[in-house]
Amino acid sequence: MGQITLPELKKLVSETTQEIQKAASNTEINRIVENLVTHVMDTDYASLWVFHNETASLVRARDDDSTNEISMLGQHGVLAKCFFTLSGGIFNYLASEKEYLPEVDNPDNIRIKSKIIVPIIDNEHFLGMVTAYSSIKKIKNFTPDDLEILEALVPFLTNVIYMMYPGMKNYEEEIYVSQRLMESSENIVEKVEEVQQQQQQTEESEQTLNFLANTVHDIRTPANSLFGFLELMEEQIDDNRLLQYIHNAKESARFINELTTSILDRISSQRERSKGEKETVNPTRFFADVAETFSANMYNKQITYNIFIDPALPKEISIDTMMLKRVLMNLLNNAYKFTPTGGEINLLVQYLPEKKKVKIAVNDTGIGIAPEKQTEIFKAFTQAEKNTKEQYGGTGLGLAICAQYVSELGGKLKLKSQLDKGSSFYFSIPLEVTNQEKLFAPIHNTLLQTGIILSKKNLASAQNIARYLTSMGLSKSQFRTFGKIDTIPEGVTHLICYESMATQTLKEKAQQRNIPLLIVEERFLSLSQQQADTFPIVPQYGYYANELHEFLAGNQPLKILVADDDKINLELIKAILADEFCHIDTVTDGQTALEMLESAYKSNAPYQIAYLDKHMPTISGSEVIRQYRSLEDGHKDSRLFAVSISGDGIKDKQSATLFDMFVGKPFNKKAIQETLALAKEIR
């Protein structure tokens, strides 16, 4: 808000209204209005743009040399963005905005610094835009209060536009327009007065909070020093009476410390609520960063700590990260504090796309809360039991702040708990999705068979891995668990093995059979980088969905179809490829081969390689590929690598356009392996 006083504003608005009513042209009215806006907003410049439907343009009634018309057809720029979204905006570093377009956003060709834009809308009828902007000569950073002031001018400007262009609204009497103009001018003064009062209250409140925070901090600092000196004295004195006095003094110093901490918490809470702003973030990374803050402490206390962040979460959301982070930190810290050594804590983040919400739960196997205490637990300075503070510390303020923040985020913090069995704090909040794209593409490959090798102590962690596998697209039948094994079961395409179960024999077997192996690190930072270079490693105490998805999606077995009416040739190729990381299907006629290729393609699990004899019953191998090529036309990413395995050795022009490689009969191991290597290279 500018420096203009209320009496000055009242006089300015009154004089402006009178000048507009006396003006002889739209150009004059435009000049008067822009002068009003610059004074009210305390800026160098202002502009009033009126929308003309016939040309789809924004027009200014000016007689100078500046740009006075901007077409909105296919236009870009910050102004165009506000036009198409019908929303206002503050741009304090206009030239740094990625949408900034000088010819649209700086038509006056000044050394522009900041700009504020508000659309003029009357009963869903778009009339135009009003902007205020400053140059580097008079730097001004706009605030939400400025946006409110400019929006307060909209009713007044609406009537100004109707006076300038009567055809935009059919008024029978011109005097009615003048009356509306007078009424809307009075509202400007009222709104500015209201915003100024709010500003004053905010400033006074901030001053009070600063004074209180500084005073409390000044009290806490000597109290901490006092506690330290008392501890030193306690170590040097043998007199039991003096020791008791020192003990009492220490308790007083501790109480002062806890009391001042709780007061500072309240101050911080109040400031954060007043200053919280939405940020656009990657939700997966945001939740993971918060969750992993506790990983080392969880390991040190030997708590099984599982982090599940839904892979279906969108790529970007806009949310008040400060509030949400504080809620999560408080809930996880409480779970850690009240869960004994050897317990279990789970952070679950689930996306509900149909409701555009996220559900968050922190579950623990801690001391629990009695039913009669659960209704009181969210009140400030309230704890479940009288001895909680003595045994676990804290002031009982954290959950009250959490409940308040969750409410402000659009949800309600809820609790399920049983004494000696644990607690679950959970809530759902709406998400403002700014990028619908998913972080992970679903894995649709029915050939994947994942084995999880674990011991009894890994069961809870393995359940979390299984939760990720199903959420990434695998069915429950596509993974199974094993105890200690040295021989890899048939059919397994991927292995996930906990650190303590990863024997040297198992590692060698996995390498010999080209089966990808992922090791779960059980002890914090216990595996070396050299080991990670051999096999991928994920931390049990961290967020590992990225690595898990890459392990599965990036190491999928090649899907191969072999079609030949000679069964001996089929068995020979299967034997040659037995040691490769692949899945092989065989058929003896062309029609079945075509049906299998088409079915796999339509189910989004296409074959990558096909070996086909050109001379087969029902349909030739060449015709199979010709018909299949028409199906996959235009989808180069999933193109089939077709290999001719005909005995005639003929490579005609038509075959050359259909097949990628030719292998004559009798073929040997080297020839087949060369086709496989080339197919992998092309992919």
C-alpha positions as CSV (number, residue, x, y, z in Angstrom):
1,M,0.0,0.0,0.0
2,G,1.3,3.5,-0.9
3,Q,1.9,6.4,1.5
4,I,-1.3,8.2,0.7
5,T,-3.4,9.0,3.8
6,L,-7.1,8.4,4.1
7,P,-8.1,12.1,3.9
8,E,-5.8,12.4,0.8
9,L,-7.4,9.3,-0.7
10,K,-10.9,10.5,-0.1
11,K,-10.2,13.8,-1.7
12,L,-8.4,12.1,-4.7
13,V,-11.2,9.7,-5.4
14,S,-13.8,12.5,-5.2
15,E,-11.9,14.7,-7.6
16,T,-11.3,11.8,-9.9
17,T,-15.0,10.9,-10.1
18,Q,-15.9,14.5,-10.9
19,E,-13.2,14.7,-13.6
20,I,-14.4,11.5,-15.2
21,Q,-18.0,12.8,-15.4
22,K,-16.7,16.0,-17.1
23,A,-14.3,14.3,-19.4
24,A,-14.8,14.9,-23.2
25,S,-13.2,11.7,-24.5
26,N,-12.2,8.2,-23.6
27,T,-8.5,9.2,-23.9
28,E,-9.0,11.8,-21.2
29,I,-10.9,9.3,-19.0
30,N,-8.1,6.8,-19.4
31,R,-5.5,9.3,-18.3
32,I,-7.6,10.3,-15.2
33,V,-8.1,6.7,-14.2
34,E,-4.4,5.7,-14.6
35,N,-3.4,8.7,-12.5
36,L,-5.8,7.5,-9.8
37,V,-4.3,4.0,-9.9
38,T,-0.7,5.3,-9.7
39,H,-1.5,7.4,-6.7
40,V,-3.4,4.8,-4.8
41,M,-0.8,2.0,-5.5
42,D,2.2,4.4,-5.1
43,T,3.8,3.4,-8.4
44,D,5.3,5.0,-11.5
45,Y,2.8,3.7,-14.0
46,A,-0.6,2.2,-14.5
47,S,-2.6,1.0,-17.4
48,L,-6.3,0.3,-18.1
49,W,-7.0,-2.2,-20.8
50,V,-10.5,-2.8,-22.2
51,F,-11.3,-6.1,-23.9
52,H,-12.8,-5.9,-27.4
53,N,-14.6,-9.1,-28.4
54,E,-14.6,-8.4,-32.1
55,T,-10.8,-8.4,-32.3
56,A,-10.0,-10.5,-29.2
57,S,-7.7,-7.7,-28.2
58,L,-6.9,-5.6,-25.1
59,V,-7.1,-1.9,-25.9
60,R,-5.9,1.3,-24.2
61,A,-7.5,4.7,-25.0
62,R,-4.3,6.7,-25.3
63,D,-3.0,9.3,-27.7
64,D,0.7,8.8,-27.1
65,D,3.2,6.6,-29.0
66,S,2.9,3.6,-26.6
67,T,1.4,0.3,-27.6
68,N,-2.4,0.7,-27.3
69,E,-3.6,-2.7,-28.6
70,I,-2.5,-6.2,-27.9
71,S,-4.1,-9.2,-29.6
72,M,-4.8,-12.1,-27.3
73,L,-5.0,-14.7,-30.1
74,G,-2.3,-17.3,-29.4
75,Q,-0.5,-14.8,-27.2
76,H,2.1,-15.4,-24.6
77,G,3.4,-13.4,-21.7
78,V,2.5,-12.7,-18.0
79,L,-0.4,-10.5,-19.1
80,A,-1.7,-13.2,-21.4
81,K,-1.4,-15.8,-18.7
82,C,-3.6,-13.6,-16.4
83,F,-6.0,-13.1,-19.3
84,F,-6.5,-16.8,-20.0
85,T,-6.7,-17.8,-16.4
86,L,-8.8,-14.8,-15.4
87,S,-6.7,-14.4,-12.3
88,G,-4.6,-11.6,-10.8
89,G,-1.0,-11.8,-9.9
90,I,2.0,-10.1,-8.3
91,F,5.3,-10.1,-10.2
92,N,8.0,-8.4,-8.2
93,Y,10.8,-9.5,-10.5
94,L,8.9,-9.3,-13.8
95,A,11.8,-9.7,-16.2
96,S,12.8,-12.9,-14.4
97,E,9.4,-14.6,-14.9
98,K,9.7,-17.4,-17.4
99,E,6.5,-16.3,-19.2
100,Y,7.8,-12.7,-19.5
101,L,7.4,-11.2,-23.0
102,P,8.5,-7.6,-23.3
103,E,6.2,-6.5,-26.1
104,V,3.2,-7.7,-24.1
105,D,4.3,-7.2,-20.5
106,N,6.3,-4.0,-21.0
107,P,4.5,-2.1,-23.8
108,D,5.7,1.2,-22.5
109,N,9.3,0.0,-22.9
110,I,10.5,1.2,-19.5
111,R,13.2,-0.3,-17.3
112,I,10.5,-2.3,-15.5
113,K,11.0,-3.8,-12.0
114,S,7.6,-5.1,-10.7
115,K,4.0,-5.4,-11.9
116,I,0.6,-6.2,-10.4
117,I,-2.3,-7.3,-12.6
118,V,-6.0,-7.7,-11.8
119,P,-8.8,-8.7,-14.2
120,I,-12.0,-6.6,-14.4
121,I,-15.0,-8.9,-14.4
122,D,-18.6,-8.0,-13.9
123,N,-21.1,-10.9,-13.4
124,E,-18.8,-13.4,-15.2
125,H,-18.4,-10.9,-18.1
126,F,-14.8,-10.1,-18.7
127,L,-14.3,-6.4,-19.4
128,G,-10.5,-5.8,-19.2
129,M,-7.4,-5.6,-17.1
130,V,-5.9,-3.0,-14.8
131,T,-2.1,-3.0,-14.0
132,A,0.2,-1.0,-11.8
133,Y,4.0,-1.2,-12.3
134,S,7.2,0.4,-11.2
135,S,10.6,1.0,-12.8
136,I,14.0,0.6,-11.3
137,K,13.9,4.3,-10.5
138,K,11.1,3.8,-8.0
139,I,11.4,0.2,-6.8
140,K,8.3,-1.3,-5.2
141,N,7.7,-4.8,-4.1
142,F,4.0,-5.5,-4.2
143,T,2.3,-7.4,-1.3
144,P,-1.1,-9.3,-0.9
145,D,-2.4,-6.1,0.7
146,D,-1.6,-4.2,-2.6
147,L,-3.5,-6.9,-4.5
148,E,-6.5,-6.4,-2.2
149,I,-6.4,-2.6,-2.8
150,L,-6.2,-3.0,-6.6
151,E,-9.1,-5.5,-6.5
152,A,-11.1,-2.9,-4.5
153,L,-10.8,-0.6,-7.5
154,V,-12.5,-3.1,-9.8
155,P,-16.1,-2.1,-9.2
156,F,-15.1,1.6,-9.8
157,L,-13.3,0.7,-13.0
158,T,-16.2,-1.5,-14.2
159,N,-18.4,1.6,-14.2
160,V,-15.7,3.7,-15.8
161,I,-15.5,1.2,-18.7
162,Y,-19.3,1.3,-19.1
163,M,-19.1,5.1,-19.3
164,M,-16.3,4.8,-21.9
165,Y,-18.1,2.1,-24.0
166,P,-21.9,2.3,-23.3
167,G,-22.5,-0.5,-25.8
168,M,-20.9,-3.0,-23.4
169,K,-24.0,-2.7,-21.2
170,N,-27.4,-1.4,-22.0
171,Y,-28.2,1.3,-19.5
172,E,-31.4,3.3,-20.2
173,E,-30.3,6.3,-18.3
174,E,-26.7,7.8,-18.2
175,I,-27.4,9.2,-14.8
176,Y,-27.6,5.6,-13.4
177,V,-24.0,5.0,-14.5
178,S,-22.9,8.2,-12.7
179,Q,-24.7,7.1,-9.6
180,R,-23.0,3.7,-9.7
181,L,-19.6,5.4,-10.2
182,M,-20.1,7.5,-7.1
183,E,-21.1,4.5,-5.0
184,S,-18.1,2.5,-6.1
185,S,-15.8,5.4,-5.4
186,E,-16.9,5.4,-1.7
187,N,-16.2,1.7,-1.5
188,I,-12.5,2.3,-2.4
189,V,-12.0,4.5,0.6
190,E,-13.7,2.0,2.9
191,K,-11.6,-0.9,1.6
192,V,-8.3,1.0,1.8
193,E,-9.2,1.9,5.4
194,E,-9.9,-1.7,6.2
195,V,-6.6,-2.9,4.7
196,Q,-4.6,-0.2,6.5
197,Q,-6.2,-1.3,9.8
198,Q,-5.3,-4.9,9.1
199,Q,-1.7,-3.8,8.3
200,Q,-1.5,-1.9,11.6
201,Q,-2.8,-4.8,13.6
202,T,-0.4,-7.2,11.9
203,E,2.6,-4.9,12.6
204,E,1.6,-4.4,16.2
205,S,1.1,-8.2,16.6
206,E,4.5,-8.8,15.0
207,Q,6.2,-6.3,17.3
208,T,4.5,-7.9,20.4
209,L,5.7,-11.4,19.3
210,N,9.2,-10.1,18.6
211,F,9.4,-8.5,22.1
212,L,8.0,-11.6,23.8
213,A,10.3,-13.9,21.8
214,N,13.4,-11.8,22.6
215,T,12.4,-11.5,26.3
216,V,11.8,-15.3,26.6
217,H,15.1,-16.0,24.8
218,D,16.9,-13.7,27.2
219,I,15.4,-15.6,30.2
220,R,16.2,-19.0,28.7
221,T,19.9,-18.3,28.0
222,P,20.9,-17.6,31.6
223,A,18.7,-20.4,32.8
224,N,20.7,-22.8,30.6
225,S,23.9,-21.4,32.0
226,L,22.6,-21.7,35.5
227,F,21.8,-25.4,34.9
228,G,25.3,-26.0,33.6
229,F,27.0,-24.4,36.6
230,L,24.7,-26.3,39.0
231,E,25.8,-29.6,37.4
232,L,29.4,-28.7,37.8
233,M,28.9,-27.9,41.5
234,E,27.0,-31.1,42.0
235,E,30.1,-33.1,40.9
236,Q,32.3,-31.3,43.4
237,I,30.2,-31.3,46.6
238,D,29.7,-34.2,49.0
239,D,27.4,-32.5,51.5
240,N,24.0,-34.2,51.1
241,R,22.1,-31.1,52.3
242,L,23.8,-28.9,49.7
243,L,23.3,-31.5,47.1
244,Q,19.6,-31.5,47.7
245,Y,19.5,-27.8,47.4
246,I,21.4,-28.0,44.2
247,H,19.0,-30.7,42.9
248,N,16.0,-28.4,43.7
249,A,17.7,-25.5,42.0
250,K,18.4,-27.7,38.9
251,E,14.7,-28.7,38.7
252,S,13.8,-25.0,38.8
253,A,16.2,-24.3,36.0
254,R,14.9,-27.2,34.0
255,F,11.3,-26.0,34.5
256,I,12.2,-22.5,33.3
257,N,13.8,-24.1,30.2
258,E,10.7,-26.2,29.5
259,L,8.4,-23.3,30.1
260,T,10.3,-20.9,27.8
261,T,10.5,-23.6,25.2
262,S,6.8,-24.0,25.2
263,I,6.3,-20.2,25.0
264,L,8.6,-20.0,22.0
265,D,6.8,-22.9,20.4
266,R,3.5,-21.0,20.7
267,I,5.1,-17.8,19.2
268,S,6.6,-19.8,16.4
269,S,3.3,-21.5,15.8
270,Q,1.5,-18.2,15.6
271,R,4.1,-16.7,13.2
272,E,4.0,-19.7,11.0
273,R,0.3,-19.6,10.7
274,S,0.3,-16.0,9.7
275,K,3.3,-16.3,7.3
276,G,2.7,-19.7,5.8
277,E,2.7,-19.8,2.0
278,K,2.1,-22.5,-0.5
279,E,5.0,-23.9,-2.4
280,T,5.1,-26.1,-5.5
281,V,7.0,-29.2,-4.6
282,N,7.6,-32.8,-5.7
283,P,5.6,-34.5,-2.9
284,T,7.5,-37.8,-3.0
285,R,10.8,-36.0,-2.4
286,F,9.2,-33.7,0.2
287,F,7.9,-36.7,2.3
288,A,11.1,-38.6,1.8
289,D,13.3,-35.8,3.1
290,V,11.1,-35.4,6.2
291,A,11.0,-39.1,6.9
292,E,14.7,-39.7,6.4
293,T,15.5,-37.1,9.0
294,F,14.7,-39.8,11.6
295,S,16.5,-42.7,10.0
296,A,19.7,-42.6,12.0
297,N,17.9,-42.3,15.4
298,M,15.5,-45.1,14.5
299,Y,18.4,-47.4,13.7
300,N,20.3,-46.4,16.9
301,K,17.2,-47.3,18.9
302,Q,16.8,-50.5,16.9
303,I,13.3,-49.6,15.8
304,T,12.0,-51.1,12.6
305,Y,11.3,-48.0,10.5
306,N,9.2,-48.4,7.3
307,I,8.6,-45.5,4.9
308,F,5.9,-46.0,2.3
309,I,5.2,-43.1,-0.1
310,D,2.6,-44.0,-2.7
311,P,4.2,-44.3,-6.2
312,A,0.9,-43.0,-7.6
313,L,1.5,-39.5,-6.2
314,P,1.5,-36.8,-8.8
315,K,4.8,-35.2,-9.8
316,E,4.0,-31.8,-8.4
317,I,1.6,-30.3,-5.8
318,S,1.2,-26.9,-4.3
319,I,0.9,-26.9,-0.5
320,D,1.9,-25.1,2.7
321,T,5.1,-27.1,3.2
322,M,6.0,-25.4,6.5
323,M,2.7,-26.5,8.2
324,L,2.8,-30.0,6.8
325,K,6.5,-30.5,7.6
326,R,5.9,-29.5,11.2
327,V,3.0,-31.9,11.6
328,L,5.0,-34.8,10.2
329,M,8.1,-34.0,12.3
330,N,6.0,-33.8,15.5
331,L,4.1,-37.1,14.8
332,L,7.3,-39.0,13.9
333,N,9.2,-37.5,16.9
334,N,6.3,-38.6,19.3
335,A,6.3,-42.1,17.8
336,Y,10.0,-42.3,18.2
337,K,9.9,-41.0,21.8
338,F,7.1,-43.3,22.9
339,T,8.2,-46.5,21.1
340,P,10.6,-48.8,23.0
341,T,13.7,-50.3,21.7
342,G,12.9,-53.1,19.2
343,G,9.5,-51.6,18.3
344,E,8.1,-50.6,14.9
345,I,7.1,-47.3,13.3
346,N,5.5,-46.9,9.9
347,L,5.0,-43.7,7.9
348,L,2.3,-44.3,5.3
349,V,1.5,-41.8,2.6
350,Q,-1.4,-42.8,0.3
351,Y,-2.7,-40.9,-2.7
352,L,-6.5,-40.8,-3.2
353,P,-6.8,-39.6,-6.8
354,E,-10.6,-39.8,-7.0
355,K,-10.8,-37.4,-4.0
356,K,-7.7,-35.4,-4.9
357,K,-6.5,-36.0,-1.3
358,V,-3.5,-37.6,0.4
359,K,-3.9,-39.8,3.5
360,I,-1.0,-39.8,5.9
361,A,-0.6,-42.1,8.9
362,V,2.1,-42.5,11.5
363,N,1.7,-45.9,13.2
364,D,3.8,-47.2,16.1
365,T,4.0,-50.1,18.6
366,G,4.6,-47.8,21.5
367,I,3.1,-47.3,24.9
368,G,-0.4,-46.4,23.6
369,I,-3.0,-44.1,25.1
370,A,-5.9,-45.0,27.3
371,P,-9.4,-44.6,25.8
372,E,-10.5,-42.0,28.4
373,K,-7.4,-39.9,27.6
374,Q,-7.7,-39.9,23.8
375,T,-10.3,-37.0,23.6
376,E,-8.0,-34.8,25.7
377,I,-4.7,-35.5,23.9
378,F,-5.0,-32.7,21.3
379,K,-5.4,-30.0,23.9
380,A,-2.5,-27.7,24.5
381,F,-0.2,-28.7,27.4
382,T,-2.0,-32.0,27.9
383,Q,-0.3,-35.3,28.0
384,A,-1.8,-38.8,28.4
385,E,-0.4,-39.5,31.8
386,K,0.9,-37.4,34.7
387,N,4.3,-39.0,34.6
388,T,4.8,-38.7,30.8
389,K,6.8,-35.5,31.1
390,E,9.1,-36.9,33.8
391,Q,9.7,-40.1,31.8
392,Y,9.7,-38.9,28.2
393,G,10.0,-35.1,28.3
394,G,8.0,-32.5,26.4
395,T,5.3,-30.0,27.2
396,G,2.3,-31.6,25.5
397,L,2.1,-28.7,23.1
398,G,3.1,-30.6,19.9
399,L,-0.1,-32.5,19.2
400,A,-2.2,-29.3,19.8
401,I,-0.2,-27.5,17.1
402,C,-0.4,-30.6,14.8
403,A,-4.2,-30.7,15.2
404,Q,-4.5,-27.0,14.5
405,Y,-2.2,-27.2,11.4
406,V,-4.0,-30.2,10.0
407,S,-7.3,-28.3,10.3
408,E,-5.8,-25.3,8.5
409,L,-4.6,-27.7,5.8
410,G,-8.2,-28.9,5.3
411,G,-8.3,-32.1,7.3
412,K,-8.7,-33.4,10.8
413,L,-6.1,-35.2,12.9
414,K,-7.5,-38.5,14.3
415,L,-6.2,-41.1,16.6
416,K,-6.5,-44.9,17.2
417,S,-4.7,-46.3,20.1
418,Q,-4.5,-49.2,22.6
419,L,-2.5,-49.2,25.8
420,D,0.8,-51.2,25.5
421,K,0.0,-51.9,21.8
422,G,0.7,-48.6,20.1
423,S,-1.0,-45.7,18.4
424,S,-1.9,-44.5,14.9
425,F,-2.2,-40.8,14.2
426,Y,-3.7,-40.2,10.7
427,F,-5.4,-37.5,8.6
428,S,-6.4,-36.7,5.0
429,I,-5.9,-33.3,3.4
430,P,-6.8,-32.0,-0.1
431,L,-4.1,-31.6,-2.7
432,E,-3.7,-28.9,-5.2
433,V,-2.1,-30.8,-8.1
434,T,0.0,-28.7,-10.4
435,N,1.4,-31.6,-12.5
436,Q,-0.7,-34.7,-12.9
437,E,2.2,-36.8,-14.4
438,K,3.1,-39.8,-12.2
439,L,6.7,-40.1,-10.9
440,F,6.7,-43.9,-11.8
441,A,5.3,-45.6,-14.8
442,P,3.3,-48.8,-13.8
443,I,5.2,-52.0,-14.5
444,H,3.0,-54.2,-16.7
445,N,5.1,-57.4,-17.2
446,T,3.5,-60.7,-16.1
447,L,6.9,-62.4,-16.6
448,L,8.5,-60.8,-13.6
449,Q,8.9,-63.2,-10.6
450,T,10.6,-61.6,-7.7
451,G,12.0,-63.5,-4.8
452,I,12.5,-61.8,-1.4
453,I,15.2,-63.6,0.8
454,L,14.8,-62.7,4.4
455,S,14.9,-63.8,8.0
456,K,12.2,-63.6,10.6
457,K,13.4,-60.2,11.9
458,N,12.9,-58.8,8.4
459,L,9.2,-59.6,8.1
460,A,7.9,-56.1,8.8
461,S,10.3,-54.5,6.4
462,A,9.6,-57.1,3.7
463,Q,5.9,-56.3,4.0
464,N,6.7,-52.7,3.2
465,I,8.7,-53.9,0.1
466,A,5.7,-56.0,-1.0
467,R,3.5,-52.9,-0.5
468,Y,5.7,-51.1,-3.0
469,L,5.7,-54.0,-5.5
470,T,1.9,-54.2,-5.7
471,S,1.6,-50.4,-5.9
472,M,4.1,-50.4,-8.8
473,G,1.9,-52.8,-10.8
474,L,3.0,-56.3,-9.8
475,S,0.4,-58.8,-8.7
476,K,0.8,-60.7,-5.4
477,S,1.5,-63.9,-7.4
478,Q,4.6,-62.3,-8.8
479,F,6.6,-62.2,-5.7
480,R,7.4,-64.7,-2.9
481,T,9.6,-65.0,0.1
482,F,12.3,-67.5,1.0
483,G,14.5,-68.2,4.0
484,K,18.2,-68.7,3.6
485,I,19.0,-70.2,0.2
486,D,22.0,-70.8,-2.0
487,T,20.3,-72.1,-5.1
488,I,18.0,-69.7,-6.9
489,P,14.5,-71.3,-7.5
490,E,13.4,-71.8,-11.1
491,G,11.2,-69.1,-12.6
492,V,12.6,-66.3,-10.4
493,T,13.6,-63.3,-12.6
494,H,14.6,-60.8,-9.8
495,L,16.1,-61.3,-6.3
496,I,15.8,-58.9,-3.3
497,C,18.0,-60.1,-0.4
498,Y,18.5,-58.7,3.0
499,E,22.1,-58.0,3.9
500,S,22.5,-60.7,6.5
501,M,21.1,-63.4,4.0
502,A,23.3,-62.4,1.0
503,T,25.8,-65.2,1.0
504,Q,28.7,-65.2,-1.4
505,T,27.3,-68.4,-3.0
506,L,24.0,-66.6,-3.7
507,K,25.7,-63.6,-5.3
508,E,27.7,-65.9,-7.5
509,K,24.7,-67.9,-8.6
510,A,22.8,-64.7,-9.4
511,Q,25.7,-63.5,-11.6
512,Q,26.1,-66.8,-13.3
513,R,22.4,-66.9,-14.3
514,N,22.2,-63.1,-15.1
515,I,19.5,-62.6,-12.5
516,P,19.4,-59.1,-11.1
517,L,20.1,-58.9,-7.3
518,L,19.1,-56.0,-5.0
519,I,20.6,-56.0,-1.5
520,V,18.7,-54.4,1.5
521,E,21.2,-52.8,3.8
522,E,20.1,-53.6,7.4
523,R,22.9,-51.8,9.4
524,F,23.2,-48.1,8.9
525,L,25.9,-47.3,6.2
526,S,27.4,-50.8,6.6
527,L,27.9,-51.7,2.9
528,S,30.7,-50.1,0.9
529,Q,30.6,-48.3,-2.4
530,Q,32.6,-51.1,-4.0
531,Q,29.8,-53.6,-3.0
532,A,27.2,-51.1,-4.4
533,D,29.0,-51.1,-7.7
534,T,28.5,-54.8,-8.0
535,F,24.9,-55.1,-6.8
536,P,22.4,-52.2,-6.2
537,I,21.9,-51.5,-2.5
538,V,18.9,-49.8,-0.8
539,P,18.8,-48.8,2.9
540,Q,16.2,-50.5,5.1
541,Y,15.9,-47.3,7.1
542,G,15.3,-45.0,4.2
543,Y,13.1,-44.3,1.2
544,Y,14.0,-46.7,-1.6
545,A,11.1,-46.6,-4.1
546,N,13.2,-44.9,-6.8
547,E,15.9,-47.6,-6.7
548,L,13.3,-50.4,-6.4
549,H,11.4,-49.2,-9.5
550,E,14.6,-48.8,-11.5
551,F,15.6,-52.3,-10.4
552,L,12.4,-53.9,-11.7
553,A,11.7,-51.7,-14.7
554,G,15.3,-51.5,-15.9
555,N,16.1,-55.2,-15.6
556,Q,13.2,-56.9,-17.3
557,P,13.8,-60.2,-19.0
558,L,13.7,-60.1,-22.8
559,K,10.4,-61.6,-24.1
560,I,11.2,-63.9,-27.0
561,L,8.9,-65.8,-29.5
562,V,10.4,-68.6,-31.6
563,A,8.2,-69.9,-34.5
564,D,9.3,-72.9,-36.5
565,D,7.5,-76.1,-37.6
566,D,10.7,-78.1,-36.8
567,K,10.5,-78.9,-33.1
568,I,14.2,-79.8,-33.1
569,N,15.1,-76.2,-34.1
570,L,12.8,-74.9,-31.3
571,E,14.6,-76.9,-28.7
572,L,18.0,-75.9,-30.1
573,I,17.3,-72.2,-29.8
574,K,15.9,-72.6,-26.3
575,A,19.1,-74.5,-25.3
576,I,21.3,-71.7,-26.8
577,L,19.4,-69.0,-24.9
578,A,19.1,-71.0,-21.6
579,D,21.8,-68.9,-19.9
580,E,20.4,-65.6,-21.0
581,F,18.0,-63.3,-19.0
582,C,15.0,-64.0,-21.1
583,H,11.5,-65.6,-21.4
584,I,10.9,-67.9,-24.4
585,D,7.6,-69.0,-26.0
586,T,7.5,-71.4,-28.9
587,V,4.9,-72.2,-31.6
588,T,4.9,-74.4,-34.7
589,D,2.7,-72.5,-37.1
590,G,2.4,-68.9,-38.4
591,Q,-1.2,-68.2,-37.5
592,T,-0.6,-69.0,-33.8
593,A,2.6,-66.9,-33.9
594,L,0.7,-63.9,-35.3
595,E,-2.0,-64.3,-32.7
596,M,0.5,-64.4,-29.8
597,L,2.4,-61.4,-31.1
598,E,-0.8,-59.3,-31.5
599,S,-2.2,-60.4,-28.1
600,A,1.0,-59.5,-26.3
601,Y,1.2,-56.1,-28.1
602,K,-2.4,-55.2,-27.2
603,S,-1.9,-56.2,-23.6
604,N,1.0,-53.7,-23.3
605,A,3.5,-56.6,-22.8
606,P,5.0,-57.0,-26.3
607,Y,7.6,-59.4,-27.4
608,Q,11.0,-57.8,-28.0
609,I,12.5,-60.5,-30.3
610,A,10.9,-63.0,-32.6
611,Y,12.8,-65.8,-34.5
612,L,10.6,-67.0,-37.4
613,D,11.0,-69.6,-40.1
614,K,9.7,-68.2,-43.4
615,H,8.1,-71.5,-44.4
616,M,5.5,-72.6,-41.8
617,P,1.9,-74.0,-42.0
618,T,-1.1,-71.6,-42.2
619,I,0.9,-68.4,-42.6
620,S,4.5,-67.8,-43.6
621,G,7.0,-66.1,-41.3
622,S,7.2,-63.2,-43.7
623,E,3.5,-62.7,-43.8
624,V,3.4,-62.9,-39.9
625,I,5.9,-60.0,-39.7
626,R,4.2,-58.0,-42.5
627,Q,0.8,-58.1,-40.7
628,Y,2.4,-57.4,-37.3
629,R,4.4,-54.4,-38.7
630,S,1.1,-52.8,-39.7
631,L,-0.1,-53.1,-36.1
632,E,2.9,-51.5,-34.5
633,D,3.3,-48.8,-37.2
634,G,4.2,-45.5,-35.6
635,H,5.3,-47.0,-32.3
636,K,9.0,-47.3,-32.7
637,D,9.7,-47.6,-29.0
638,S,8.1,-51.0,-28.9
639,R,9.3,-52.2,-32.3
640,L,9.8,-56.0,-32.6
641,F,13.3,-57.2,-33.5
642,A,12.5,-59.9,-36.1
643,V,15.0,-62.6,-37.1
644,S,14.5,-64.9,-40.1
645,I,15.8,-68.4,-39.4
646,S,14.9,-70.0,-42.8
647,G,17.0,-72.7,-44.3
648,D,16.8,-71.4,-47.9
649,G,19.1,-68.5,-47.0
650,I,17.2,-66.3,-49.5
651,K,17.1,-62.6,-48.6
652,D,14.8,-60.9,-51.1
653,K,13.8,-57.2,-51.1
654,Q,10.5,-57.8,-49.3
655,S,12.1,-59.8,-46.6
656,A,14.8,-57.1,-46.1
657,T,12.1,-54.5,-45.2
658,L,10.4,-56.9,-42.8
659,F,13.2,-58.6,-40.9
660,D,16.1,-57.0,-38.9
661,M,18.5,-59.9,-39.2
662,F,18.9,-63.2,-41.1
663,V,20.3,-66.5,-39.7
664,G,20.5,-69.4,-42.1
665,K,20.2,-73.1,-41.1
666,P,21.8,-74.9,-39.6
667,F,22.5,-72.1,-37.2
668,N,25.0,-72.2,-34.3
669,K,25.2,-70.7,-30.8
670,K,27.4,-67.8,-32.0
671,A,24.9,-66.7,-34.6
672,I,22.0,-66.7,-32.2
673,Q,24.0,-64.8,-29.5
674,E,24.9,-62.2,-32.1
675,T,21.2,-61.6,-32.9
676,L,20.5,-61.2,-29.1
677,A,23.4,-58.7,-28.7
678,L,22.2,-56.6,-31.7
679,A,18.6,-56.6,-30.4
680,K,19.8,-55.4,-27.0
681,E,21.9,-52.7,-28.5
682,I,19.1,-51.4,-30.6
683,R,16.7,-51.3,-27.6
